[in-house]
């Protein structure tokens, strides 16, 4: 009897460990997806910032050019 109780207890522990590992893999995949999404959002924000800076430089160059033309 004692032997079968140990076998059942070990089986239950193994089952619980298997379930726990499955959840860990799922949450790991979810974490990877969240990280990927955050990286993509960061890249999009950086691209918008870069484009805004380019537009600002173009506007400054345009205004400098207009001032030079007015001065002539």
PyMOL Python script that loads the backbone (N, CA, C, O; Angstrom):
from pymol import cmd

cmd.read_pdbstr("""\
ATOM      1  N   UNK A   1       0.816  -1.186   0.000  1.00  0.00           N
ATOM      2  CA  UNK A   1       0.000   0.000   0.000  1.00  0.00           C
ATOM      3  C   UNK A   1       0.867   1.260   0.000  1.00  0.00           C
ATOM      4  O   UNK A   1       0.601   2.206  -0.742  1.00  0.00           O
ATOM      5  N   UNK A   2       1.870   1.263   0.811  1.00  0.00           N
ATOM      6  CA  UNK A   2       2.742   2.428   0.927  1.00  0.00           C
ATOM      7  C   UNK A   2       3.431   2.716  -0.405  1.00  0.00           C
ATOM      8  O   UNK A   2       3.623   3.880  -0.760  1.00  0.00           O
ATOM      9  N   UNK A   3       3.803   1.682  -1.141  1.00  0.00           N
ATOM     10  CA  UNK A   3       4.455   1.845  -2.425  1.00  0.00           C
ATOM     11  C   UNK A   3       3.536   2.562  -3.415  1.00  0.00           C
ATOM     12  O   UNK A   3       3.971   3.476  -4.115  1.00  0.00           O
ATOM     13  N   UNK A   4       2.280   2.154  -3.476  1.00  0.00           N
ATOM     14  CA  UNK A   4       1.329   2.760  -4.423  1.00  0.00           C
ATOM     15  C   UNK A   4       1.013   4.204  -4.056  1.00  0.00           C
ATOM     16  O   UNK A   4       0.754   5.025  -4.936  1.00  0.00           O
ATOM     17  N   UNK A   5       1.032   4.514  -2.793  1.00  0.00           N
ATOM     18  CA  UNK A   5       0.801   5.905  -2.370  1.00  0.00           C
ATOM     19  C   UNK A   5       1.946   6.795  -2.870  1.00  0.00           C
ATOM     20  O   UNK A   5       1.720   7.917  -3.325  1.00  0.00           O
ATOM     21  N   UNK A   6       3.164   6.282  -2.779  1.00  0.00           N
ATOM     22  CA  UNK A   6       4.315   7.041  -3.278  1.00  0.00           C
ATOM     23  C   UNK A   6       4.226   7.222  -4.797  1.00  0.00           C
ATOM     24  O   UNK A   6       4.506   8.303  -5.315  1.00  0.00           O
ATOM     25  N   UNK A   7       3.835   6.161  -5.503  1.00  0.00           N
ATOM     26  CA  UNK A   7       3.702   6.241  -6.959  1.00  0.00           C
ATOM     27  C   UNK A   7       2.647   7.276  -7.330  1.00  0.00           C
ATOM     28  O   UNK A   7       2.869   8.088  -8.228  1.00  0.00           O
ATOM     29  N   UNK A   8       1.523   7.256  -6.663  1.00  0.00           N
ATOM     30  CA  UNK A   8       0.448   8.219  -6.941  1.00  0.00           C
ATOM     31  C   UNK A   8       0.910   9.636  -6.607  1.00  0.00           C
ATOM     32  O   UNK A   8       0.662  10.566  -7.375  1.00  0.00           O
ATOM     33  N   UNK A   9       1.581   9.807  -5.465  1.00  0.00           N
ATOM     34  CA  UNK A   9       2.074  11.130  -5.078  1.00  0.00           C
ATOM     35  C   UNK A   9       3.079  11.652  -6.100  1.00  0.00           C
ATOM     36  O   UNK A   9       3.027  12.822  -6.480  1.00  0.00           O
ATOM     37  N   UNK A  10       3.989  10.796  -6.544  1.00  0.00           N
ATOM     38  CA  UNK A  10       4.967  11.207  -7.555  1.00  0.00           C
ATOM     39  C   UNK A  10       4.276  11.548  -8.868  1.00  0.00           C
ATOM     40  O   UNK A  10       4.673  12.492  -9.552  1.00  0.00           O
ATOM     41  N   UNK A  11       3.250  10.790  -9.223  1.00  0.00           N
ATOM     42  CA  UNK A  11       2.491  11.068 -10.444  1.00  0.00           C
ATOM     43  C   UNK A  11       1.792  12.421 -10.365  1.00  0.00           C
ATOM     44  O   UNK A  11       1.778  13.174 -11.338  1.00  0.00           O
ATOM     45  N   UNK A  12       1.218  12.724  -9.217  1.00  0.00           N
ATOM     46  CA  UNK A  12       0.543  14.015  -9.035  1.00  0.00           C
ATOM     47  C   UNK A  12       1.554  15.151  -9.112  1.00  0.00           C
ATOM     48  O   UNK A  12       1.290  16.165  -9.759  1.00  0.00           O
ATOM     49  N   UNK A  13       2.697  15.001  -8.471  1.00  0.00           N
ATOM     50  CA  UNK A  13       3.734  16.031  -8.514  1.00  0.00           C
ATOM     51  C   UNK A  13       4.210  16.239  -9.949  1.00  0.00           C
ATOM     52  O   UNK A  13       4.387  17.376 -10.387  1.00  0.00           O
ATOM     53  N   UNK A  14       4.419  15.134 -10.689  1.00  0.00           N
ATOM     54  CA  UNK A  14       4.872  15.234 -12.081  1.00  0.00           C
ATOM     55  C   UNK A  14       3.813  15.924 -12.934  1.00  0.00           C
ATOM     56  O   UNK A  14       4.148  16.731 -13.802  1.00  0.00           O
ATOM     57  N   UNK A  15       2.564  15.621 -12.700  1.00  0.00           N
ATOM     58  CA  UNK A  15       1.470  16.249 -13.443  1.00  0.00           C
ATOM     59  C   UNK A  15       1.419  17.745 -13.173  1.00  0.00           C
ATOM     60  O   UNK A  15       1.271  18.546 -14.096  1.00  0.00           O
ATOM     61  N   UNK A  16       1.543  18.118 -11.892  1.00  0.00           N
ATOM     62  CA  UNK A  16       1.532  19.540 -11.553  1.00  0.00           C
ATOM     63  C   UNK A  16       2.724  20.276 -12.150  1.00  0.00           C
ATOM     64  O   UNK A  16       2.591  21.410 -12.611  1.00  0.00           O
ATOM     65  N   UNK A  17       3.881  19.638 -12.141  1.00  0.00           N
ATOM     66  CA  UNK A  17       5.068  20.264 -12.750  1.00  0.00           C
ATOM     67  C   UNK A  17       4.872  20.445 -14.255  1.00  0.00           C
ATOM     68  O   UNK A  17       5.264  21.467 -14.818  1.00  0.00           O
ATOM     69  N   UNK A  18       4.278  19.473 -14.887  1.00  0.00           N
ATOM     70  CA  UNK A  18       4.015  19.566 -16.325  1.00  0.00           C
ATOM     71  C   UNK A  18       3.050  20.683 -16.649  1.00  0.00           C
ATOM     72  O   UNK A  18       3.243  21.407 -17.626  1.00  0.00           O
ATOM     73  N   UNK A  19       2.022  20.833 -15.848  1.00  0.00           N
ATOM     74  CA  UNK A  19       1.055  21.909 -16.057  1.00  0.00           C
ATOM     75  C   UNK A  19       1.723  23.255 -15.827  1.00  0.00           C
ATOM     76  O   UNK A  19       1.508  24.199 -16.587  1.00  0.00           O
ATOM     77  N   UNK A  20       2.530  23.344 -14.784  1.00  0.00           N
ATOM     78  CA  UNK A  20       3.228  24.595 -14.494  1.00  0.00           C
ATOM     79  C   UNK A  20       4.186  24.979 -15.602  1.00  0.00           C
ATOM     80  O   UNK A  20       4.284  26.157 -15.945  1.00  0.00           O
ATOM     81  N   UNK A  21       4.888  24.026 -16.163  1.00  0.00           N
ATOM     82  CA  UNK A  21       5.816  24.320 -17.251  1.00  0.00           C
ATOM     83  C   UNK A  21       5.071  24.760 -18.498  1.00  0.00           C
ATOM     84  O   UNK A  21       5.543  25.634 -19.225  1.00  0.00           O
ATOM     85  N   UNK A  22       3.929  24.173 -18.752  1.00  0.00           N
ATOM     86  CA  UNK A  22       3.128  24.574 -19.901  1.00  0.00           C
ATOM     87  C   UNK A  22       2.674  26.012 -19.790  1.00  0.00           C
ATOM     88  O   UNK A  22       2.686  26.740 -20.782  1.00  0.00           O
ATOM     89  N   UNK A  23       2.279  26.430 -18.623  1.00  0.00           N
ATOM     90  CA  UNK A  23       1.859  27.813 -18.419  1.00  0.00           C
ATOM     91  C   UNK A  23       3.046  28.752 -18.581  1.00  0.00           C
ATOM     92  O   UNK A  23       2.909  29.852 -19.116  1.00  0.00           O
ATOM     93  N   UNK A  24       4.215  28.309 -18.113  1.00  0.00           N
ATOM     94  CA  UNK A  24       5.410  29.149 -18.222  1.00  0.00           C
ATOM     95  C   UNK A  24       5.765  29.385 -19.690  1.00  0.00           C
ATOM     96  O   UNK A  24       6.140  30.493 -20.073  1.00  0.00           O
ATOM     97  N   UNK A  25       5.645  28.338 -20.507  1.00  0.00           N
ATOM     98  CA  UNK A  25       5.943  28.495 -21.922  1.00  0.00           C
ATOM     99  C   UNK A  25       4.941  29.438 -22.575  1.00  0.00           C
ATOM    100  O   UNK A  25       5.310  30.260 -23.414  1.00  0.00           O
ATOM    101  N   UNK A  26       3.695  29.320 -22.195  1.00  0.00           N
ATOM    102  CA  UNK A  26       2.682  30.192 -22.762  1.00  0.00           C
ATOM    103  C   UNK A  26       2.943  31.635 -22.359  1.00  0.00           C
ATOM    104  O   UNK A  26       2.893  32.534 -23.200  1.00  0.00           O
ATOM    105  N   UNK A  27       3.217  31.863 -21.093  1.00  0.00           N
ATOM    106  CA  UNK A  27       3.471  33.221 -20.656  1.00  0.00           C
ATOM    107  C   UNK A  27       4.777  33.745 -21.253  1.00  0.00           C
ATOM    108  O   UNK A  27       4.918  34.947 -21.480  1.00  0.00           O
ATOM    109  N   UNK A  28       5.720  32.857 -21.506  1.00  0.00           N
ATOM    110  CA  UNK A  28       6.958  33.264 -22.152  1.00  0.00           C
ATOM    111  C   UNK A  28       6.666  33.723 -23.581  1.00  0.00           C
ATOM    112  O   UNK A  28       7.219  34.722 -24.041  1.00  0.00           O
ATOM    113  N   UNK A  29       5.809  33.001 -24.270  1.00  0.00           N
ATOM    114  CA  UNK A  29       5.426  33.394 -25.626  1.00  0.00           C
ATOM    115  C   UNK A  29       4.667  34.719 -25.597  1.00  0.00           C
ATOM    116  O   UNK A  29       4.850  35.567 -26.471  1.00  0.00           O
ATOM    117  N   UNK A  30       3.823  34.889 -24.597  1.00  0.00           N
ATOM    118  CA  UNK A  30       3.084  36.145 -24.460  1.00  0.00           C
ATOM    119  C   UNK A  30       4.047  37.295 -24.183  1.00  0.00           C
ATOM    120  O   UNK A  30       3.907  38.384 -24.740  1.00  0.00           O
ATOM    121  N   UNK A  31       5.027  37.039 -23.317  1.00  0.00           N
ATOM    122  CA  UNK A  31       6.026  38.072 -23.026  1.00  0.00           C
ATOM    123  C   UNK A  31       6.819  38.437 -24.279  1.00  0.00           C
ATOM    124  O   UNK A  31       7.086  39.612 -24.531  1.00  0.00           O
ATOM    125  N   UNK A  32       7.188  37.435 -25.054  1.00  0.00           N
ATOM    126  CA  UNK A  32       7.919  37.699 -26.295  1.00  0.00           C
ATOM    127  C   UNK A  32       7.084  38.545 -27.251  1.00  0.00           C
ATOM    128  O   UNK A  32       7.606  39.449 -27.903  1.00  0.00           O
ATOM    129  N   UNK A  33       5.790  38.252 -27.334  1.00  0.00           N
ATOM    130  CA  UNK A  33       4.902  39.030 -28.211  1.00  0.00           C
ATOM    131  C   UNK A  33       4.793  40.473 -27.722  1.00  0.00           C
ATOM    132  O   UNK A  33       4.802  41.405 -28.525  1.00  0.00           O
ATOM    133  N   UNK A  34       4.690  40.655 -26.408  1.00  0.00           N
ATOM    134  CA  UNK A  34       4.607  42.004 -25.851  1.00  0.00           C
ATOM    135  C   UNK A  34       5.901  42.782 -26.106  1.00  0.00           C
ATOM    136  O   UNK A  34       5.863  43.969 -26.430  1.00  0.00           O
ATOM    137  N   UNK A  35       7.023  42.121 -25.961  1.00  0.00           N
ATOM    138  CA  UNK A  35       8.314  42.768 -26.211  1.00  0.00           C
ATOM    139  C   UNK A  35       8.417  43.167 -27.676  1.00  0.00           C
ATOM    140  O   UNK A  35       8.855  44.273 -27.996  1.00  0.00           O
ATOM    141  N   UNK A  36       8.014  42.266 -28.562  1.00  0.00           N
ATOM    142  CA  UNK A  36       8.065  42.560 -29.994  1.00  0.00           C
ATOM    143  C   UNK A  36       7.169  43.753 -30.325  1.00  0.00           C
ATOM    144  O   UNK A  36       7.554  44.617 -31.112  1.00  0.00           O
ATOM    145  N   UNK A  37       5.982  43.804 -29.730  1.00  0.00           N
ATOM    146  CA  UNK A  37       5.055  44.911 -29.964  1.00  0.00           C
ATOM    147  C   UNK A  37       5.655  46.224 -29.456  1.00  0.00           C
ATOM    148  O   UNK A  37       5.575  47.249 -30.133  1.00  0.00           O
ATOM    149  N   UNK A  38       6.248  46.190 -28.279  1.00  0.00           N
ATOM    150  CA  UNK A  38       6.858  47.401 -27.717  1.00  0.00           C
ATOM    151  C   UNK A  38       8.012  47.891 -28.587  1.00  0.00           C
ATOM    152  O   UNK A  38       8.176  49.095 -28.779  1.00  0.00           O
ATOM    153  N   UNK A  39       8.807  46.968 -29.112  1.00  0.00           N
ATOM    154  CA  UNK A  39       9.912  47.351 -29.991  1.00  0.00           C
ATOM    155  C   UNK A  39       9.391  47.990 -31.276  1.00  0.00           C
ATOM    156  O   UNK A  39       9.944  48.981 -31.752  1.00  0.00           O
ATOM    157  N   UNK A  40       8.333  47.420 -31.829  1.00  0.00           N
ATOM    158  CA  UNK A  40       7.767  47.979 -33.052  1.00  0.00           C
ATOM    159  C   UNK A  40       7.187  49.370 -32.804  1.00  0.00           C
ATOM    160  O   UNK A  40       7.349  50.270 -33.628  1.00  0.00           O
ATOM    161  N   UNK A  41       6.513  49.544 -31.671  1.00  0.00           N
ATOM    162  CA  UNK A  41       5.966  50.863 -31.338  1.00  0.00           C
ATOM    163  C   UNK A  41       7.095  51.876 -31.142  1.00  0.00           C
ATOM    164  O   UNK A  41       6.983  53.026 -31.567  1.00  0.00           O
ATOM    165  N   UNK A  42       8.168  51.451 -30.505  1.00  0.00           N
ATOM    166  CA  UNK A  42       9.319  52.328 -30.301  1.00  0.00           C
ATOM    167  C   UNK A  42       9.955  52.731 -31.623  1.00  0.00           C
ATOM    168  O   UNK A  42      10.332  53.888 -31.810  1.00  0.00           O
ATOM    169  N   UNK A  43      10.071  51.779 -32.536  1.00  0.00           N
ATOM    170  CA  UNK A  43      10.632  52.083 -33.846  1.00  0.00           C
ATOM    171  C   UNK A  43       9.743  53.073 -34.597  1.00  0.00           C
ATOM    172  O   UNK A  43      10.243  53.989 -35.249  1.00  0.00           O
ATOM    173  N   UNK A  44       8.422  52.887 -34.504  1.00  0.00           N
ATOM    174  CA  UNK A  44       7.498  53.796 -35.186  1.00  0.00           C
ATOM    175  C   UNK A  44       7.604  55.205 -34.606  1.00  0.00           C
ATOM    176  O   UNK A  44       7.601  56.183 -35.355  1.00  0.00           O
ATOM    177  N   UNK A  45       7.698  55.318 -33.287  1.00  0.00           N
ATOM    178  CA  UNK A  45       7.840  56.628 -32.651  1.00  0.00           C
ATOM    179  C   UNK A  45       9.156  57.287 -33.053  1.00  0.00           C
ATOM    180  O   UNK A  45       9.198  58.487 -33.324  1.00  0.00           O
ATOM    181  N   UNK A  46      10.220  56.505 -33.090  1.00  0.00           N
ATOM    182  CA  UNK A  46      11.525  57.039 -33.474  1.00  0.00           C
ATOM    183  C   UNK A  46      11.494  57.531 -34.922  1.00  0.00           C
ATOM    184  O   UNK A  46      12.057  58.580 -35.234  1.00  0.00           O
ATOM    185  N   UNK A  47      10.838  56.775 -35.805  1.00  0.00           N
ATOM    186  CA  UNK A  47      10.725  57.168 -37.204  1.00  0.00           C
ATOM    187  C   UNK A  47       9.946  58.480 -37.333  1.00  0.00           C
ATOM    188  O   UNK A  47      10.344  59.366 -38.089  1.00  0.00           O
ATOM    189  N   UNK A  48       8.834  58.605 -36.594  1.00  0.00           N
ATOM    190  CA  UNK A  48       8.050  59.844 -36.622  1.00  0.00           C
ATOM    191  C   UNK A  48       8.869  61.022 -36.100  1.00  0.00           C
ATOM    192  O   UNK A  48       8.806  62.120 -36.652  1.00  0.00           O
ATOM    193  N   UNK A  49       9.635  60.793 -35.040  1.00  0.00           N
ATOM    194  CA  UNK A  49      10.472  61.847 -34.485  1.00  0.00           C
ATOM    195  C   UNK A  49      11.530  62.279 -35.499  1.00  0.00           C
ATOM    196  O   UNK A  49      11.779  63.473 -35.670  1.00  0.00           O
ATOM    197  N   UNK A  50      12.141  61.324 -36.162  1.00  0.00           N
ATOM    198  CA  UNK A  50      13.159  61.617 -37.173  1.00  0.00           C
ATOM    199  C   UNK A  50      12.552  62.423 -38.318  1.00  0.00           C
ATOM    200  O   UNK A  50      13.146  63.397 -38.782  1.00  0.00           O
ATOM    201  N   UNK A  51      11.358  62.011 -38.774  1.00  0.00           N
ATOM    202  CA  UNK A  51      10.696  62.730 -39.861  1.00  0.00           C
ATOM    203  C   UNK A  51      10.341  64.151 -39.426  1.00  0.00           C
ATOM    204  O   UNK A  51      10.464  65.088 -40.214  1.00  0.00           O
ATOM    205  N   UNK A  52       9.907  64.316 -38.191  1.00  0.00           N
ATOM    206  CA  UNK A  52       9.604  65.644 -37.667  1.00  0.00           C
ATOM    207  C   UNK A  52      10.832  66.524 -37.607  1.00  0.00           C
ATOM    208  O   UNK A  52      10.768  67.713 -37.916  1.00  0.00           O
ATOM    209  N   UNK A  53      11.956  65.941 -37.208  1.00  0.00           N
ATOM    210  CA  UNK A  53      13.205  66.702 -37.157  1.00  0.00           C
ATOM    211  C   UNK A  53      13.634  67.106 -38.566  1.00  0.00           C
ATOM    212  O   UNK A  53      14.099  68.226 -38.776  1.00  0.00           O
ATOM    213  N   UNK A  54      13.480  66.209 -39.520  1.00  0.00           N
ATOM    214  CA  UNK A  54      13.829  66.532 -40.901  1.00  0.00           C
ATOM    215  C   UNK A  54      12.971  67.686 -41.410  1.00  0.00           C
ATOM    216  O   UNK A  54      13.472  68.615 -42.044  1.00  0.00           O
ATOM    217  N   UNK A  55      11.683  67.615 -41.127  1.00  0.00           N
ATOM    218  CA  UNK A  55      10.774  68.668 -41.568  1.00  0.00           C
ATOM    219  C   UNK A  55      11.132  70.001 -40.907  1.00  0.00           C
ATOM    220  O   UNK A  55      11.074  71.049 -41.550  1.00  0.00           O
ATOM    221  N   UNK A  56      11.500  69.961 -39.633  1.00  0.00           N
ATOM    222  CA  UNK A  56      11.916  71.170 -38.933  1.00  0.00           C
ATOM    223  C   UNK A  56      13.159  71.784 -39.558  1.00  0.00           C
ATOM    224  O   UNK A  56      13.237  73.002 -39.718  1.00  0.00           O
ATOM    225  N   UNK A  57      14.128  70.950 -39.911  1.00  0.00           N
ATOM    226  CA  UNK A  57      15.354  71.437 -40.550  1.00  0.00           C
ATOM    227  C   UNK A  57      15.020  72.046 -41.911  1.00  0.00           C
ATOM    228  O   UNK A  57      15.545  73.100 -42.269  1.00  0.00           O
ATOM    229  N   UNK A  58      14.149  71.385 -42.666  1.00  0.00           N
ATOM    230  CA  UNK A  58      13.762  71.913 -43.973  1.00  0.00           C
ATOM    231  C   UNK A  58      13.073  73.268 -43.822  1.00  0.00           C
ATOM    232  O   UNK A  58      13.329  74.187 -44.601  1.00  0.00           O
ATOM    233  N   UNK A  59      12.203  73.393 -42.825  1.00  0.00           N
ATOM    234  CA  UNK A  59      11.523  74.669 -42.584  1.00  0.00           C
ATOM    235  C   UNK A  59      12.514  75.764 -42.199  1.00  0.00           C
ATOM    236  O   UNK A  59      12.387  76.904 -42.645  1.00  0.00           O
ATOM    237  N   UNK A  60      13.500  75.419 -41.371  1.00  0.00           N
ATOM    238  CA  UNK A  60      14.518  76.402 -40.987  1.00  0.00           C
ATOM    239  C   UNK A  60      15.331  76.836 -42.197  1.00  0.00           C
ATOM    240  O   UNK A  60      15.582  78.027 -42.387  1.00  0.00           O
ATOM    241  N   UNK A  61      15.742  75.879 -43.011  1.00  0.00           N
ATOM    242  CA  UNK A  61      16.506  76.210 -44.211  1.00  0.00           C
ATOM    243  C   UNK A  61      15.686  77.089 -45.154  1.00  0.00           C
ATOM    244  O   UNK A  61      16.213  78.019 -45.764  1.00  0.00           O
ATOM    245  N   UNK A  62      14.410  76.791 -45.265  1.00  0.00           N
ATOM    246  CA  UNK A  62      13.529  77.578 -46.130  1.00  0.00           C
ATOM    247  C   UNK A  62      13.414  79.014 -45.612  1.00  0.00           C
ATOM    248  O   UNK A  62      13.481  79.967 -46.388  1.00  0.00           O
ATOM    249  N   UNK A  63      13.240  79.162 -44.296  1.00  0.00           N
ATOM    250  CA  UNK A  63      13.102  80.512 -43.740  1.00  0.00           C
ATOM    251  C   UNK A  63      14.409  81.295 -43.854  1.00  0.00           C
ATOM    252  O   UNK A  63      14.382  82.503 -44.089  1.00  0.00           O
ATOM    253  N   UNK A  64      15.554  80.623 -43.690  1.00  0.00           N
ATOM    254  CA  UNK A  64      16.844  81.278 -43.848  1.00  0.00           C
ATOM    255  C   UNK A  64      17.011  81.735 -45.296  1.00  0.00           C
ATOM    256  O   UNK A  64      17.476  82.845 -45.557  1.00  0.00           O
ATOM    257  N   UNK A  65      16.632  80.880 -46.222  1.00  0.00           N
ATOM    258  CA  UNK A  65      16.726  81.217 -47.638  1.00  0.00           C
ATOM    259  C   UNK A  65      15.823  82.400 -47.972  1.00  0.00           C
ATOM    260  O   UNK A  65      16.223  83.280 -48.734  1.00  0.00           O
ATOM    261  N   UNK A  66      14.607  82.436 -47.412  1.00  0.00           N
ATOM    262  CA  UNK A  66      13.685  83.561 -47.637  1.00  0.00           C
ATOM    263  C   UNK A  66      14.246  84.853 -47.063  1.00  0.00           C
ATOM    264  O   UNK A  66      14.110  85.916 -47.668  1.00  0.00           O
ATOM    265  N   UNK A  67      14.879  84.763 -45.890  1.00  0.00           N
ATOM    266  CA  UNK A  67      15.464  85.964 -45.292  1.00  0.00           C
ATOM    267  C   UNK A  67      16.623  86.493 -46.122  1.00  0.00           C
ATOM    268  O   UNK A  67      16.807  87.703 -46.257  1.00  0.00           O
ATOM    269  N   UNK A  68      17.410  85.563 -46.683  1.00  0.00           N
ATOM    270  CA  UNK A  68      18.512  85.987 -47.538  1.00  0.00           C
ATOM    271  C   UNK A  68      17.979  86.701 -48.785  1.00  0.00           C
ATOM    272  O   UNK A  68      18.535  87.716 -49.207  1.00  0.00           O
ATOM    273  N   UNK A  69      16.910  86.173 -49.367  1.00  0.00           N
ATOM    274  CA  UNK A  69      16.331  86.773 -50.560  1.00  0.00           C
ATOM    275  C   UNK A  69      15.727  88.146 -50.258  1.00  0.00           C
ATOM    276  O   UNK A  69      15.800  89.047 -51.093  1.00  0.00           O
ATOM    277  N   UNK A  70      15.132  88.315 -49.075  1.00  0.00           N
ATOM    278  CA  UNK A  70      14.557  89.593 -48.691  1.00  0.00           C
ATOM    279  C   UNK A  70      15.665  90.632 -48.470  1.00  0.00           C
ATOM    280  O   UNK A  70      15.471  91.821 -48.721  1.00  0.00           O
ATOM    281  N   UNK A  71      16.799  90.177 -48.009  1.00  0.00           N
ATOM    282  CA  UNK A  71      17.922  91.077 -47.732  1.00  0.00           C
ATOM    283  C   UNK A  71      18.583  91.594 -48.986  1.00  0.00           C
ATOM    284  O   UNK A  71      19.244  92.631 -48.945  1.00  0.00           O
ATOM    285  N   UNK A  72      18.427  90.912 -50.085  1.00  0.00           N
ATOM    286  CA  UNK A  72      19.093  91.317 -51.334  1.00  0.00           C
ATOM    287  C   UNK A  72      18.379  92.408 -52.024  1.00  0.00           C
ATOM    288  O   UNK A  72      18.814  92.857 -53.084  1.00  0.00           O
TER     289      UNK A  72
END
""", "prot")
cmd.dss("prot")
cmd.show_as("cartoon", "prot")
cmd.util.cbc("prot")
cmd.orient("prot")
